[in-house]
Amino acid sequence: MPIDQFLFWKKVNKTESCWLWTASKNTKGYGQFKVDSRLEMAHKISFALTGKQLLKRDFVCHTCDNPSCVNPDHLYAGNHSMNTYDCWQRGRRNKSDQLTQEDVNNIRKALAYTTRKELATRYGVSKNTIEKIANYRTWV
């Protein structure tokens, strides 16, 4: 993928630690950069620009836990298992994982008189998580 490095690095604010992506970001805060009419993740491009190789199934992970960081020194290649383990170690796991069986039982009872949106707010999870609990697609 041919990348205009000048244009790419122009969109970065280099602080003492993190190099922050200042252009387009996705809803999770990860930088995006257009390459050949496709949006690519900015941290993956930064990783590639250093000459490091990435296997097809690998992730580019952050040591700094800052999704907008593109500092190559803060990036490393990891697989799905490593990324999941890292999330657990740093407390970035899915909020639905923090629910207890008692919470789930209470959610299912409350569905008779409370909206999914209200329950999602009360328990700090998404409406989609409440929907999955209601339909027994999770926490069976």
C-alpha positions in Angstrom: 0.0 0.0 0.0 1.6 3.3 -1.1 1.4 5.8 1.8 2.2 9.5 1.6 4.4 9.6 4.7 4.6 13.3 4.8 0.8 13.7 4.8 0.5 10.9 7.4 3.0 12.3 9.9 1.5 15.8 9.4 -1.6 14.6 11.2 0.4 13.6 14.3 1.0 15.7 17.4 4.2 14.3 19.0 4.1 14.8 22.7 6.8 13.6 25.2 5.2 10.1 25.3 2.3 9.5 23.0 2.1 10.6 19.4 -1.5 11.6 19.0 -3.5 11.2 15.8 -5.2 14.5 15.2 -7.3 13.7 12.1 -10.2 11.4 11.5 -11.0 8.8 14.3 -13.5 6.0 14.6 -16.0 5.7 17.4 -13.5 4.0 19.6 -10.9 6.8 19.2 -8.6 5.0 16.8 -7.1 7.1 14.1 -8.1 6.5 10.5 -6.1 7.4 7.3 -7.3 6.9 3.8 -5.1 4.6 1.6 -6.2 3.8 -1.9 -9.8 4.9 -1.2 -9.9 2.7 2.0 -9.8 3.9 5.6 -7.0 2.1 7.4 -6.1 2.3 11.1 -3.5 4.9 11.7 -1.6 2.9 14.4 -1.3 0.0 11.9 0.1 2.3 9.3 2.6 3.7 11.8 3.6 0.2 12.8 4.1 -0.7 9.1 6.1 2.5 8.4 8.7 1.4 10.8 9.3 -1.7 8.7 7.9 -4.1 11.2 6.0 -7.1 9.7 2.5 -8.1 10.8 1.0 -11.6 10.2 -2.5 -11.7 8.7 -4.1 -12.6 12.0 -2.0 -10.3 14.2 -3.2 -7.1 15.9 -1.2 -4.0 16.5 -1.5 -3.4 20.2 -0.7 -0.4 22.4 1.4 -0.4 25.5 0.0 3.0 26.4 -3.7 2.1 26.2 -4.3 5.3 24.1 -6.2 4.4 20.9 -5.2 7.6 19.2 -1.5 7.0 19.8 0.7 6.2 16.8 4.1 6.3 18.5 5.9 3.2 17.0 7.6 2.7 20.4 4.2 2.2 22.0 3.1 -0.4 19.4 3.7 -4.1 19.2 2.4 -7.1 17.2 0.1 -9.5 19.1 -2.5 -12.1 18.3 -6.1 -12.2 19.5 -5.2 -14.2 22.7 -2.5 -11.7 23.6 -4.8 -8.8 23.0 -7.6 -10.3 25.1 -5.2 -11.1 27.9 -3.8 -7.6 27.8 -7.4 -6.2 28.0 -8.1 -8.2 31.1 -4.8 -7.3 32.7 -5.5 -3.6 32.2 -9.1 -3.7 33.2 -10.4 -2.9 29.6 -12.6 -6.0 29.4 -16.2 -5.9 28.1 -18.5 -4.4 30.6 -20.9 -7.3 30.2 -18.2 -9.5 31.7 -18.5 -7.4 35.0 -22.2 -8.4 35.4 -22.9 -11.1 38.0 -25.5 -13.8 37.6 -27.6 -11.9 40.2 -27.4 -8.8 38.0 -28.6 -10.8 35.0 -31.5 -12.3 36.9 -32.5 -8.8 38.1 -32.3 -7.5 34.6 -34.5 -10.2 33.2 -37.1 -9.5 36.0 -36.9 -5.8 35.4 -37.6 -6.1 31.7 -41.3 -6.5 32.5 -41.5 -2.9 33.7 -38.3 -1.1 32.6 -37.0 -0.2 29.2 -33.8 -1.7 27.8 -32.2 1.7 27.6 -32.9 2.4 31.3 -31.4 -1.0 32.2 -28.3 -0.4 30.0 -27.7 2.9 31.8 -28.3 1.5 35.2 -25.8 -1.4 34.7 -23.3 0.5 32.6 -23.6 -1.8 29.5 -25.0 -1.3 26.0 -28.6 -1.7 25.0 -27.4 -4.5 22.8 -26.0 -6.4 25.8 -29.5 -6.0 27.5 -31.1 -7.3 24.4 -28.8 -10.4 24.3 -29.6 -11.1 28.0 -33.3 -10.7 27.4 -33.2 -13.2 24.5 -30.9 -15.6 26.3 -28.1 -15.2 23.7 -25.7 -14.5 26.5 -25.8 -15.5 30.2 -27.8 -18.5 29.3 
